[in-house]
């Protein structure tokens, strides 16, 4: 029995789905800090210590919570997710795209690949829409407090999660199967069936990966679109659209066209394989 082809749509989170960095809605205000103040603190600390920028902001989060006597536990971070606001149309985007994929004869799966906090994302209204959320996460000690980074997702290692989706190895602790050689035709989601949606330079490694391996990449913007226009001009992304996910919008129309293309390519591949089989028989 022929299984339906899988289309994997991968999203950055901050300023791609949410209107600003997820920490800016509730976490940073809970520390009594302004957003710019917190991020300057984290960035300055990272530069001073020659530390990876993502590890620097995770450390700053822990340090500031300890300094202000505020608990940094999973429940608190998940609760912050309820404050996250999204671009127009995001709330029902997944249902609409899933239904369209079903009509076209493909299975659509949604994934997050973000340098934000997994716990906050898990507390949002859209968390249930994703097959997997790849994002920074804390390890919690026996008292429930954040003790160490469990997962750190920076701008360049985002690409490993694209490989995980490609091979179907979603457990981040499983590097053996991730690095095992695998024939292209046995990989769960071909690169050509992948779409990456992001908002800027931090997404370029994944966007270029899509360009190199036959997938599609989309840069979304809110307000000034100069930075995404530059990505398009330099051939780092296939398409640019406003961050408007509403029904009938430019982004939805493009997504539907990509899904149709993937379906047609899958059908042509089946025809090719059937003909080769007849010849070999």
Phi, psi and omega in degrees: 000129181285124178276152180292139176297147180259131173252121180256118175256120183251135184235137157292173182244298184296124179064010172251308173256314178272153187285343175205180180303136186300329181290338185286340185285313185222323186297305182295317175302329180294340178271357183075023182244154170278153182304310182299324180295315180296312185291327175295318179300312181295316182292318178297318179297316180299317180293318180299317184266003183052049184253147172309134186300326180289317177296327179294319180286329176293317177297316180299323177299313180295313183298315182292325177295317178297318181298321183264004179065033181254131180294138174244083180238168183301315184299319180294315181295318178300320179297326178298333181298335180293342182270351185291133179252146186242162176293159182305132174090349184298320187304321181247009178303314187294318178298315182295317181290321177299315181295321179294317178301318179299320179295329180275352179086030175230157174260121180263130175239143182245139181225148171255134170231101192221149172272001175283191184264125181301321183298318179294317179300320181296339179270358182276165181291343184258001186305325184291347184280348189257137176293323177208145176246111175261113182201172177296145183208148179263152164267136183250137182281186185298334179273358178091003181270147177299124185245335186193150174294124178275319176220135176236120183250105177258182191294327182271325181280001172304329185295333180298331182283334172295317176297322179298318179294318179303316183267349183079022179257085189270347178283113186294344178275353183262088178270340182297307181290329179298320185267357180287138178297138183215130177300145183303322185284355178255000179284140190296316180232108178301148178303328180293346179258017183249145176227129178246131179240122179217187185234355183185204188299327181295344181261358185301317179304317179289322179296316179294326177299318177298316180301318185287328189249010173094007175274190180236146178228143182228131173254129178252156182216156174229119184084235184296125182252014182302316185293325180281330175297323178295321177298320180291316181298322182272011176060038177262350181212151181280320186217155172230139180214156171299151180282065182234108186262013184289155181302133179084359181282172182301318183295316179296318179300317180294318180298318179296322178295320179296317180297319178297318180298315180300318180297315180297316179298322178296319179295319180294323177297319178298318179298315179300315182293322178296319179295318178297322180295319180297320180293317182290332178286000000 
